[in-house]
Amino acid sequence: GDHDGQMAVLDYLNGAEMKNFQYTESDDRAHRNEVTRLCYCDKYKTVISCSWDRSIMVHDDNDSERGILLRQMIGGHSSDITALAYSENLSLIASASSDATLQIWDYEFGRLEGTCDGHPAGITALSFLDPYACLLAADANGNLCLWAMRPAVGKYNCLLSGQNKSEQRGAARAP
């Protein structure tokens, strides 16, 4: 559609657009394709976004009239980015894809820090467990994995894994 890849800040009382995130390198949009996840970093007043265009962007939210692109991270995924998480405590961004890749990025420098290998299906959810150096990931097959993050010695390795084997998973419960 006409709104693919667009991001804007709206007034929650009346829905009026207050500012937008548009960049010439993204055809006057925030991303070249649908935006799939957003995270807000209150400490630095930034918005982190990811998209089906396989990119992650960090936007400065301080300007009252427009968003400003600070960093763009690309090359970590070969398929759509489906999940995103941010840890202020660890200064890390985690991104995951429908191709089951899980990438860890340094927030400040925008560089790829590491890869967490082991999910057999597309990853659907991510959450850092601040203040602990851990990331919880879930995939489309119901697999859960707790990943070690920096500064842990075994960083980017799976600490604990399991699977949701509920008979009712994904199905409506019978009365």
Secondary structure as UniProt FT lines:
FT   TURN            2..5
FT   STRAND          7..10
FT   TURN            12..14
FT   STRAND          17..21
FT   HELIX           24..26
FT   STRAND          35..41
FT   TURN            42..45
FT   STRAND          46..51
FT   TURN            52..53
FT   STRAND          56..60
FT   STRAND          68..73
FT   STRAND          81..87
FT   TURN            88..91
FT   STRAND          92..97
FT   TURN            98..99
FT   STRAND          102..106
FT   TURN            107..109
FT   STRAND          112..115
FT   STRAND          123..128
FT   TURN            130..131
FT   STRAND          134..139
FT   TURN            140..141
FT   STRAND          143..148
FT   TURN            150..151
FT   TURN            153..156
FT   STRAND          158..163
FT   TURN            167..170
//
